[in-house]
Amino acid sequence: MKSRVLLTFFALIATIFSAQAQQASVEFSADTVESGPQGDPRKGKLYVGVDQVRTEMDVAGQTMVQIIDLKRQEALMIIPQQRSYMRRKAGQGEMVGGGQQADASPCAGMQNITCKQLGNEVINGRPAQKWEFVASAKGESSFMLFWLDEERRIPVRQMMPDGSIMELRMLGKETINGRSTEKWEMTAKGPDGNSMVSHQWYDPEIKMNIREEGAGGYTRDIKNIRVGPQPKELFSVPAGYNEVTMPQGAEQDQ
């Protein structure tokens, strides 16, 4: 039970980084810090290679390592203290992020999801492409509208099947953690009309948010960014590690 909780928790954290790093053309390493209104900050490491992302974090007294292979659409969960690892298929959220090529389909590589471009619109002063996503599973389909910023290739508006809407608006430029960034404001409005505002700082060089501030005092930072090629051994299982079975039901939780 404990292993399943650790796996699910870590996967949710790692998904944030791997999703954004999907199409990043720049290799780099960095330190990560997440903090909330309660508890000590969670510190970790982030390594972005060619089509591969490695995240490390201390969870419940254990160091957890996750490697996402974007071409294979595979995730490896490594537990160094146990000299073991688990293998699973990478979730759709882990395979989608900013920084896509200008002519790339935003649903490329996503299973059971198709998309088509509906036209072009201007969202909060930003030229954007409007896309319709259709997700099909077990004979049922759901629809989502998605406006992709033409320059940054990030979603500046999303309309979910339940009527929820998310919008991004660029506020200006700021220097964060020694990096030149763009400050964006995100407003999320639920179907009940309640809204929530958060902020994120986007680094154009590495094509990722390097700081996020959410409601309730939540923050996430990427610091000490070191741009350069990453060693290939970071993205493979160390010799002598044993593969173990995924906890029952954990894969469905992803």
C-alpha positions as CSV (number, residue, x, y, z in Angstrom):
1,M,0.0,0.0,0.0
2,K,2.8,2.4,0.9
3,S,4.6,1.7,-2.4
4,R,1.5,2.4,-4.3
5,V,1.0,5.7,-2.5
6,L,4.6,6.7,-3.1
7,L,4.3,5.8,-6.8
8,T,1.1,7.7,-7.4
9,F,2.4,10.8,-5.5
10,F,5.7,10.9,-7.2
11,A,4.2,10.3,-10.7
12,L,1.9,13.3,-10.2
13,I,4.9,15.5,-9.3
14,A,7.1,14.2,-12.1
15,T,4.4,14.6,-14.7
16,I,4.5,18.4,-14.3
17,F,8.2,18.5,-15.3
18,S,8.1,15.9,-18.0
19,A,5.1,17.3,-19.7
20,Q,6.7,20.7,-20.1
21,A,10.0,19.3,-21.2
22,Q,8.6,17.1,-23.9
23,Q,9.8,19.2,-26.9
24,A,12.5,21.2,-25.2
25,S,15.4,21.5,-27.7
26,V,17.8,22.5,-25.0
27,E,19.4,20.0,-22.7
28,F,19.9,21.1,-19.1
29,S,20.0,20.1,-15.4
30,A,18.4,22.0,-12.5
31,D,17.4,21.9,-8.8
32,T,13.7,21.8,-8.0
33,V,11.8,23.1,-5.0
34,E,8.1,22.7,-4.2
35,S,6.4,24.1,-1.2
36,G,2.9,24.5,0.2
37,P,1.3,26.2,3.1
38,Q,2.2,23.4,5.4
39,G,5.2,21.1,5.6
40,D,8.8,21.4,4.6
41,P,9.8,22.2,1.0
42,R,10.2,19.2,-1.2
43,K,13.6,19.4,-3.0
44,G,14.6,17.4,-6.1
45,K,16.6,17.3,-9.3
46,L,15.6,17.7,-13.0
47,Y,17.6,16.5,-16.0
48,V,16.4,17.1,-19.5
49,G,18.1,15.2,-22.3
50,V,17.3,14.4,-25.9
51,D,13.7,13.0,-25.8
52,Q,14.2,12.0,-22.2
53,V,13.4,13.5,-18.8
54,R,14.7,12.4,-15.4
55,T,13.2,13.7,-12.1
56,E,14.5,12.9,-8.6
57,M,12.7,13.7,-5.3
58,D,12.7,12.6,-1.7
59,V,9.3,11.1,-0.8
60,A,8.5,9.7,2.6
61,G,12.2,9.2,3.4
62,Q,13.0,7.5,0.1
63,T,14.7,8.9,-3.0
64,M,12.4,8.3,-6.0
65,V,13.7,8.6,-9.6
66,Q,11.5,8.7,-12.6
67,I,12.7,8.6,-16.2
68,I,10.3,9.4,-19.1
69,D,11.4,8.2,-22.5
70,L,9.3,10.4,-24.9
71,K,10.0,8.3,-28.0
72,R,9.1,5.0,-26.4
73,Q,6.3,6.6,-24.4
74,E,7.6,4.7,-21.4
75,A,8.2,5.6,-17.8
76,L,10.7,4.0,-15.4
77,M,10.3,4.3,-11.6
78,I,13.6,3.6,-9.9
79,I,14.0,3.1,-6.1
80,P,17.7,3.3,-5.3
81,Q,17.4,2.1,-1.7
82,Q,15.8,-1.1,-2.9
83,R,17.9,-1.4,-6.0
84,S,14.7,-2.0,-8.0
85,Y,12.6,-0.4,-10.7
86,M,9.1,-0.6,-12.2
87,R,8.1,0.0,-15.8
88,R,4.9,1.5,-17.1
89,K,3.5,3.2,-20.1
90,A,3.8,7.0,-19.9
91,G,0.5,8.8,-19.4
92,Q,-0.9,11.1,-22.0
93,G,-0.3,14.1,-19.7
94,E,3.3,13.2,-19.5
95,M,3.6,13.2,-23.3
96,V,2.2,16.7,-24.0
97,G,3.8,20.0,-23.3
98,G,5.0,23.4,-24.6
99,G,7.7,24.0,-27.1
100,Q,6.3,22.0,-29.9
101,Q,7.3,22.7,-33.5
102,A,5.2,25.2,-35.3
103,D,3.7,22.6,-37.7
104,A,3.3,19.8,-35.1
105,S,-0.2,18.5,-34.2
106,P,-0.8,19.1,-30.5
107,C,-2.3,15.6,-30.2
108,A,0.5,13.7,-31.9
109,G,1.4,10.5,-30.1
110,M,-1.7,10.6,-27.9
111,Q,-3.7,7.4,-27.8
112,N,-7.4,7.4,-28.4
113,I,-7.3,11.2,-29.1
114,T,-7.7,13.0,-32.4
115,C,-7.7,16.7,-33.1
116,K,-8.4,19.1,-35.9
117,Q,-7.6,22.8,-36.3
118,L,-10.7,25.0,-36.5
119,G,-9.1,28.3,-37.4
120,N,-7.1,31.1,-35.9
121,E,-8.1,33.6,-33.2
122,V,-6.5,36.2,-31.0
123,I,-6.6,35.4,-27.2
124,N,-5.6,38.2,-24.8
125,G,-3.6,39.9,-27.6
126,R,-1.8,36.7,-28.6
127,P,-2.4,35.0,-32.1
128,A,-3.5,31.5,-31.5
129,Q,-4.6,28.3,-33.3
130,K,-8.0,26.9,-32.3
131,W,-8.1,23.1,-32.0
132,E,-10.8,20.6,-31.2
133,F,-9.8,17.5,-29.3
134,V,-11.9,14.3,-29.3
135,A,-11.1,11.6,-26.8
136,S,-12.7,8.2,-27.3
137,A,-12.8,5.3,-24.8
138,K,-15.2,2.4,-24.3
139,G,-17.6,3.6,-27.0
140,E,-17.9,7.1,-25.5
141,S,-16.4,10.4,-26.7
142,S,-15.7,13.8,-25.1
143,F,-14.7,17.1,-26.6
144,M,-12.3,19.8,-25.6
145,L,-11.4,23.1,-27.3
146,F,-7.8,24.2,-27.1
147,W,-6.2,27.5,-28.3
148,L,-2.4,27.1,-28.9
149,D,-0.2,30.2,-28.8
150,E,1.4,30.5,-32.2
151,E,4.8,31.8,-30.9
152,R,5.2,29.8,-27.6
153,R,3.1,26.7,-28.6
154,I,1.5,26.7,-25.1
155,P,-2.3,26.6,-24.5
156,V,-3.5,30.1,-23.8
157,R,-7.1,28.9,-23.5
158,Q,-8.7,25.5,-22.8
159,M,-12.4,24.7,-22.6
160,M,-13.1,21.4,-20.9
161,P,-16.1,19.1,-21.5
162,D,-17.7,20.2,-18.2
163,G,-17.6,23.9,-19.2
164,S,-14.4,24.7,-17.2
165,I,-12.2,27.3,-18.8
166,M,-8.6,28.1,-18.4
167,E,-6.9,31.2,-19.8
168,L,-3.4,32.5,-19.9
169,R,-2.5,36.2,-20.2
170,M,1.1,37.5,-20.5
171,L,1.8,40.3,-18.0
172,G,5.3,41.3,-19.0
173,K,9.0,40.2,-18.5
174,E,10.8,39.6,-15.3
175,T,14.1,38.2,-14.1
176,I,13.5,35.1,-11.9
177,N,16.2,32.9,-10.4
178,G,18.7,34.8,-12.5
179,R,16.9,34.0,-15.8
180,S,15.0,36.2,-18.2
181,T,11.4,35.1,-18.2
182,E,7.8,36.0,-19.2
183,K,5.3,36.4,-16.4
184,W,1.9,34.8,-17.2
185,E,-1.3,35.0,-15.3
186,M,-3.6,31.9,-15.4
187,T,-7.3,32.2,-14.6
188,A,-9.2,28.9,-14.2
189,K,-13.0,29.1,-14.0
190,G,-15.1,26.1,-13.0
191,P,-18.6,25.2,-14.3
192,D,-20.1,26.7,-11.1
193,G,-18.6,30.1,-12.0
194,N,-15.9,30.1,-9.2
195,S,-12.5,31.1,-10.4
196,M,-8.9,30.8,-9.3
197,V,-5.9,32.8,-10.3
198,S,-2.3,31.7,-10.4
199,H,1.0,32.9,-11.9
200,Q,3.8,31.3,-13.8
201,W,7.2,32.5,-15.2
202,Y,8.1,31.0,-18.6
203,D,11.8,30.7,-19.6
204,P,11.9,31.0,-23.5
205,E,15.4,29.4,-23.7
206,I,14.5,26.1,-22.0
207,K,10.8,26.3,-22.9
208,M,9.5,25.6,-19.4
209,N,8.0,27.4,-16.5
210,I,10.8,28.0,-13.9
211,R,8.4,29.3,-11.2
212,E,4.8,28.8,-10.4
213,E,2.7,30.4,-7.7
214,G,-0.7,28.8,-7.1
215,A,-3.6,29.4,-4.7
216,G,-3.1,28.6,-1.0
217,G,0.6,29.4,-1.0
218,Y,1.8,26.7,-3.3
219,T,5.0,27.4,-5.2
220,R,7.3,25.5,-7.5
221,D,10.7,26.6,-8.6
222,I,13.4,25.4,-11.0
223,K,16.7,26.8,-9.9
224,N,20.4,26.6,-10.7
225,I,19.7,25.8,-14.3
226,R,22.8,24.5,-16.1
227,V,22.4,24.3,-19.9
228,G,24.4,21.6,-21.6
229,P,24.4,18.0,-22.8
230,Q,23.4,15.5,-20.2
231,P,25.2,12.1,-19.6
232,K,23.3,9.2,-21.2
233,E,23.6,7.0,-18.1
234,L,21.2,9.4,-16.3
235,F,18.4,8.0,-18.4
236,S,18.9,4.3,-17.9
237,V,18.5,1.8,-15.1
238,P,21.8,1.2,-13.2
239,A,23.3,-2.3,-13.6
240,G,22.2,-4.8,-11.0
241,Y,18.7,-3.4,-10.4
242,N,15.8,-5.8,-10.4
243,E,12.5,-5.1,-12.2
244,V,9.5,-5.5,-9.9
245,T,5.8,-5.6,-10.7
246,M,3.7,-2.5,-10.7
247,P,1.4,-2.4,-7.6
248,Q,-2.1,-3.6,-8.6
249,G,-4.2,-0.7,-9.8
250,A,-1.4,1.9,-9.8
251,E,-1.2,2.0,-13.6
252,Q,-4.8,2.8,-13.9
253,D,-4.3,5.7,-11.5
254,Q,-1.9,7.5,-13.9
